[in-house]
Amino acid sequence: MTFVHPTAVVEDDVVLGDEVRVWHFVHIRRGARLGDRTQVGKSCYVDADVQIGAGCKIQNFVSLYQGVTLEDDVFVGPSVTFTNDLRPRAFGSWECVPTVVRKGAALGANSTVVCGNEIGQYAMVAAGSVVTHSVGDYELVAGVPARRIGFVCRCGRSVTEPGDGCSHS
């Protein structure tokens, strides 16, 4: 059963899948789609037309701006920041630049993802990192700017080479 906290604002034309959980002070704008079993933590903002797959976990204080797509099973840690304009100004027009986070990827707390990049399947972005270029499947990146420091398996443990060579249960 889907749950929407009474303090949350869910605008018209939003699609919430089965067993979605939307917590305190969340705002979900028109045209957004949230897949089955997705959880949206306290004080999150989901902008117009954002696409969120099934089984995602979005922690507190995350803003998902127009142009962001999360595939299935993505973890977004507390206070992760996404941008959607490479040349922001308070005046004139703007260009929405899309960002895609692929299936099973994890973004650590307080990381920033600059728009126009793709985070690969099961990739992991360390807490506090700033992603300024695309991250490959199973890559582990850290730092400012984020650089590859290794690889992870599907369950998130360090491995020596990319791929789903996960032998952990």
N, C-alpha and C positions, 0 to 999 in steps of 0.2 A: 504494500500500500504506500502510495506517495504521501510525503509529509511536507507541509509548508508552514513554517512558524508564523504565528499571527502578526509579527512585526515585519515580515518580509513583504516586499512589493514585487509582484509578478504581473507584468503588463499583458495586455491582450496579444494574441497571436504568438504566445510562447508555447512550445511543446515540451512537456515534462514526461519522460518515460516512466515505466513501472518502478516502484520502490525508490524513487528519487527522494533525497532528504535535503531540504533547504532550511538553513538555520537563521538565527536572529539577525535582523537588520540587513538582509540580503536584498539587492535590487537586480531584477532580471528584466531586460528590455525586450521590446517587441521583436519577433522573428527569431529569437534565440531558441536553440534546440538542445535539450539535455537528455542523454541516453539513459537507459535502465540502470538502476543501482548506483547512480552518481550521487555524491555527497558534496554540498556546497556549504563551507563553514561560515561562521559569524562575520558580518560586515563585508561580504564580498560584493563585487559589482560585475555583472555579466552584461556587456553592451549589446546593442541591436545586432541581430544576425550572427552572433557567435555560435559556433557549432561545437558541442561537447559530446564525445562518445559515451559508450556504456562503461560502467565500472570505474569512473574517474573519481579521484578524491582531491578536492580543492580545499586547502586549509584556510584559516582565517585571514582576512584583510588582503585578499587577492583581487586585482582588477583585471578582467579579461576584456580588452577593448575590441571594437569592430575590426575584423580581419583575422582574428585568432581562431584557429581550429585545433581542438584536442581530439586525437583519435581515442580508441578504447583503452581503458586501464592506465591512464596517465595520472601520476601523482604530482600535485603542485603544492609545494611547501608554503608555510606562512609568509605573507608579505612579498611574494614573488611579484615582479613588475614586468609587464609586457608593454612595448611601445607599438605605435601603428603609423607613424609618420616620420620619415627620415629628415625632413626639413621643417620642423614645427614652428609656427608663428601664430600669434594671437590675431592676426589680420590676414585677409586674402583667403584663397582656396587652399585646400590640403589634399594630399594624395594618400589614400589608405593603402599601406603596403602589407600584404598578408604574411602571417607566420603560421607554420604548421608544426605541431608536436606529435610525433608518430607513436604508435601503439606501445604501451608499457614503459615509456620514458618517465624519468623522475627529475624534478627540478627542486633543488634544495632551497631552504628558507633564505629570503632576502636576495635571491639571485635576480638578475635583470636579463631579459631577452630582447635584444634590439630587433625591430621588425625586418622582414625580408629573409629571415633565416629559417632553417628547418632543423628540428631536433630529431635525430634518428630513432628507430625502434630500440627500445630497452636501453637507450643512452642514459647517462646520469650526469647532471650538472651539480657540482658541489655548492654548498651554501655560500652565499655572498659573491658568487661569480658573476661576471658580466659577459654575456654571449654576444659577440660581434660578428661571428661567422657561423655557418652551418656546422652541426655536430653529426658525425656519422653514427650508424647503427652500433650499439654496444660500446660507444666511446665513453670514457670518464673524463670530464673536463673540469678544470678549476682555475681560479685566479681572475685577475683584472688586467687585460682581457683574458677570457677563458682560453686555456690551451689544453690539448690532450695530455693527460698524465698516465693514462693506461686504458684498460678495457674492463668491462664488467659482464657477467653472465646475466641471464634472464632474471635471476633472483637478486641481482645487485652486488654479488661478491666479486672481488678482483680476480681477473683471469689474465693469462699471458698473451692471448691473441683474440681478435674479434670473432664473434660468432656465438651461437647459443650452446656452447659446450658446457652447459650447466649440469653438474653431477650432484648438486645439493638437493635435499628434499625439504 
